[in-house]
Amino acid sequence: MKRFFTLVLATLVSGVLLVALAPSGKQLDSLWLFLAYLVPFVLAAETIAALDPVWLRRWRLPEVLGVLTFTAVFCGFVPRMFDRVIADDFDGFYSLVRVLAPLLILAFALHQRLGGSPAAAVRRISYASILVMLSGLEDLSFWLWRGQPVPQRWDWADHMTVRLGHVAGRTEAYLFIAAHLIAALAVLCWPSRSRRAATAARGQGPDSAAEPSPAGHDAARAGG
């Protein structure tokens, strides 16, 4: 539990520092700011992975947390997003989306952990989902759902620009998305430590079977 509470503290500190250094709505204009946004997410994912689900199953806490998650989204984010739409403030609206998406990923991971999923599954869900979020697939889906041609230059995609060092072209954006989705698939397929150990144990099986123990030799001689 010591590791869990240490991670909780680190997550809270990193979140407070991010809010202080990168106010809501600030444009993602540097790689360092991009990495700063990722730090609280990674720490929160590791906190959830370190959580003992048995400890939180008391007093129906999983059910309570499920209702609280929905309430936070429905009564916290949804009204503020409506307000930004009415105010014609797209930057403010997008800033809320940028915060909401990783929080939903963490909520999914938390409820998986509370349901008994191992820590490795929590990490796979968290990191594969954040790769999908950062891929630009949502940007592509926006144009496809609207039934409009995909622009040649993706000058609005700051999360691509800061990592590529320049505005992505359409083909480059497609490759960027594909690389992230392949990475997300690799994360999902990555075997857990227990599975790797079981595989190694199975690999040692034939060798041990081919070399009977001395007790087995004695029993065979006695039978003869």
C-alpha positions as CSV (number, residue, x, y, z in Angstrom):
1,M,0.0,0.0,0.0
2,K,3.0,2.3,0.5
3,R,3.6,2.3,-3.3
4,F,0.0,3.1,-3.9
5,F,-0.2,6.1,-1.6
6,T,3.2,7.4,-3.0
7,L,1.7,7.2,-6.5
8,V,-1.4,9.0,-5.4
9,L,0.6,11.8,-3.9
10,A,2.8,12.1,-7.1
11,T,-0.3,12.1,-9.3
12,L,-1.9,15.0,-7.3
13,V,1.3,17.0,-7.2
14,S,1.9,16.6,-11.0
15,G,-1.7,17.5,-11.7
16,V,-1.5,20.7,-9.6
17,L,1.8,21.7,-11.2
18,L,0.3,21.1,-14.7
19,V,-2.7,23.4,-13.9
20,A,-0.4,26.0,-12.5
21,L,2.1,25.9,-15.4
22,A,-0.3,25.2,-18.3
23,P,-3.6,27.0,-17.7
24,S,-6.7,25.5,-19.4
25,G,-7.0,26.4,-23.0
26,K,-3.3,27.0,-23.6
27,Q,-2.3,25.9,-27.1
28,L,-0.1,22.8,-27.3
29,D,2.9,24.6,-28.8
30,S,5.9,22.6,-27.5
31,L,7.0,19.1,-27.0
32,W,7.7,19.8,-23.4
33,L,4.2,20.9,-22.8
34,F,2.9,17.7,-24.6
35,L,5.1,15.6,-22.2
36,A,3.9,17.6,-19.2
37,Y,0.3,16.7,-20.1
38,L,1.2,13.0,-20.2
39,V,3.0,12.8,-16.8
40,P,-0.2,13.0,-14.6
41,F,-1.9,10.4,-16.9
42,V,1.0,7.9,-16.6
43,L,1.2,8.4,-12.8
44,A,-2.6,8.0,-12.5
45,A,-2.5,4.8,-14.6
46,E,0.2,3.3,-12.4
47,T,-1.7,4.3,-9.3
48,I,-4.8,2.4,-10.5
49,A,-2.5,-0.6,-11.4
50,A,-1.1,-0.5,-7.9
51,L,-4.5,-0.4,-6.3
52,D,-5.7,-3.4,-4.2
53,P,-9.2,-4.0,-5.5
54,V,-10.2,-6.0,-2.4
55,W,-9.6,-2.9,-0.3
56,L,-12.1,-0.9,-2.3
57,R,-14.8,-3.5,-2.5
58,R,-15.9,-2.7,0.9
59,W,-19.1,-0.7,1.4
60,R,-20.0,-1.1,-2.3
61,L,-17.4,1.4,-3.3
62,P,-17.1,0.1,-6.9
63,E,-20.8,1.0,-7.4
64,V,-20.4,4.3,-5.7
65,L,-17.4,5.2,-7.9
66,G,-19.3,4.2,-11.0
67,V,-22.1,6.6,-10.2
68,L,-19.6,9.3,-9.2
69,T,-17.8,8.9,-12.6
70,F,-21.1,9.4,-14.5
71,T,-22.1,12.3,-12.3
72,A,-18.7,14.0,-12.8
73,V,-19.0,13.8,-16.6
74,F,-22.8,14.6,-16.8
75,C,-22.9,17.4,-14.3
76,G,-19.3,18.7,-14.6
77,F,-18.1,18.4,-18.1
78,V,-21.4,18.4,-20.1
79,P,-22.8,21.7,-18.8
80,R,-19.4,23.4,-19.3
81,M,-19.1,22.1,-22.8
82,F,-22.6,23.3,-23.6
83,D,-21.7,26.7,-22.2
84,R,-18.6,26.9,-24.4
85,V,-20.7,26.0,-27.5
86,I,-23.3,28.7,-26.6
87,A,-20.4,31.2,-26.1
88,D,-18.9,30.3,-29.5
89,D,-15.7,29.4,-27.7
90,F,-14.2,26.5,-29.6
91,D,-10.8,26.7,-27.9
92,G,-12.5,26.4,-24.5
93,F,-14.7,23.5,-25.7
94,Y,-11.7,21.6,-27.2
95,S,-9.7,22.2,-24.0
96,L,-12.5,20.4,-22.0
97,V,-12.5,17.5,-24.5
98,R,-8.7,17.2,-24.1
99,V,-9.1,16.8,-20.4
100,L,-12.2,14.6,-20.5
101,A,-10.8,12.0,-22.9
102,P,-7.9,10.8,-20.7
103,L,-10.1,11.0,-17.6
104,L,-12.5,8.6,-19.3
105,I,-9.7,6.2,-20.1
106,L,-8.6,6.2,-16.5
107,A,-12.2,5.7,-15.4
108,F,-12.5,2.6,-17.7
109,A,-9.2,1.3,-16.3
110,L,-10.3,1.9,-12.7
111,H,-13.5,0.0,-13.1
112,Q,-11.6,-2.9,-14.8
113,R,-9.3,-3.0,-11.8
114,L,-12.2,-2.9,-9.3
115,G,-13.8,-5.8,-11.2
116,G,-10.7,-7.9,-10.6
117,S,-8.6,-7.3,-13.7
118,P,-4.9,-7.6,-13.1
119,A,-2.5,-4.7,-13.0
120,A,-1.1,-5.7,-16.4
121,A,-4.6,-5.4,-18.0
122,V,-5.0,-1.9,-16.5
123,R,-1.8,-0.8,-18.1
124,R,-2.7,-2.3,-21.4
125,I,-6.1,-0.5,-21.4
126,S,-4.6,2.8,-20.3
127,Y,-1.6,2.9,-22.6
128,A,-3.3,1.5,-25.7
129,S,-6.2,3.9,-25.3
130,I,-3.9,7.0,-24.9
131,L,-2.1,5.9,-28.1
132,V,-5.4,5.9,-29.9
133,M,-6.2,9.3,-28.5
134,L,-2.9,10.7,-29.6
135,S,-3.0,9.1,-33.0
136,G,-5.1,11.7,-34.7
137,L,-7.8,9.1,-35.5
138,E,-10.4,11.4,-34.0
139,D,-9.3,14.2,-36.4
140,L,-9.7,11.9,-39.4
141,S,-13.1,10.7,-38.2
142,F,-14.3,14.3,-37.9
143,W,-13.8,14.8,-41.7
144,L,-15.2,11.4,-42.6
145,W,-18.3,11.8,-40.5
146,R,-18.9,15.2,-42.1
147,G,-18.6,13.7,-45.6
148,Q,-16.0,16.3,-46.6
149,P,-12.6,15.9,-48.2
150,V,-9.7,15.5,-45.8
151,P,-7.5,18.6,-45.9
152,Q,-4.1,18.4,-47.4
153,R,-2.4,20.2,-44.5
154,W,-3.3,19.3,-40.9
155,D,-2.4,22.7,-39.4
156,W,-4.9,22.4,-36.5
157,A,-3.4,19.1,-35.2
158,D,-1.0,20.5,-32.5
159,H,-0.4,17.0,-31.1
160,M,1.1,16.0,-34.4
161,T,3.0,19.3,-35.1
162,V,4.9,19.3,-31.8
163,R,6.2,15.8,-32.3
164,L,6.9,16.0,-36.0
165,G,8.4,19.5,-35.8
166,H,6.3,20.7,-38.7
167,V,2.7,20.7,-39.9
168,A,1.7,17.3,-41.1
169,G,0.5,16.7,-44.7
170,R,-2.4,14.4,-45.4
171,T,-0.3,11.3,-46.3
172,E,2.0,12.0,-43.4
173,A,-1.0,12.2,-41.0
174,Y,-2.3,8.9,-42.3
175,L,1.1,7.2,-41.6
176,F,1.2,8.9,-38.2
177,I,-2.2,7.5,-37.3
178,A,-1.3,4.0,-38.6
179,A,1.9,4.0,-36.5
180,H,0.0,4.8,-33.3
181,L,-2.7,2.2,-34.0
182,I,-0.1,-0.4,-34.6
183,A,1.6,0.6,-31.4
184,A,-1.7,0.4,-29.5
185,L,-2.3,-3.1,-30.9
186,A,1.1,-4.1,-29.8
187,V,0.4,-2.9,-26.3
188,L,-2.8,-4.9,-26.2
189,C,-1.1,-8.0,-27.4
190,W,1.9,-7.7,-25.0
191,P,1.9,-10.7,-22.7
192,S,1.7,-10.2,-19.0
193,R,4.5,-11.3,-16.7
194,S,2.6,-14.3,-15.5
195,R,1.9,-15.4,-19.0
196,R,5.5,-15.1,-19.9
197,A,6.4,-17.1,-16.8
198,A,3.9,-19.8,-17.7
199,T,5.2,-20.0,-21.3
200,A,8.8,-20.4,-20.0
201,A,7.6,-23.1,-17.6
202,R,6.0,-25.0,-20.5
203,G,9.2,-24.6,-22.5
204,Q,11.1,-26.4,-19.7
205,G,8.5,-29.2,-19.5
206,P,9.9,-31.6,-22.1
207,D,13.4,-31.3,-20.7
208,S,12.3,-32.3,-17.3
209,A,10.2,-35.1,-18.6
210,A,13.2,-36.4,-20.6
211,E,15.3,-36.7,-17.5
212,P,13.6,-38.9,-14.9
213,S,14.5,-38.4,-11.3
214,P,16.7,-40.8,-9.4
215,A,13.6,-41.9,-7.5
216,G,12.0,-42.9,-10.8
217,H,15.0,-45.0,-11.8
218,D,14.9,-46.8,-8.4
219,A,11.2,-47.5,-8.8
220,A,11.8,-48.9,-12.3
221,R,14.5,-51.2,-11.1
222,A,12.3,-52.4,-8.2
223,G,9.5,-53.2,-10.7
224,G,11.9,-55.2,-12.9
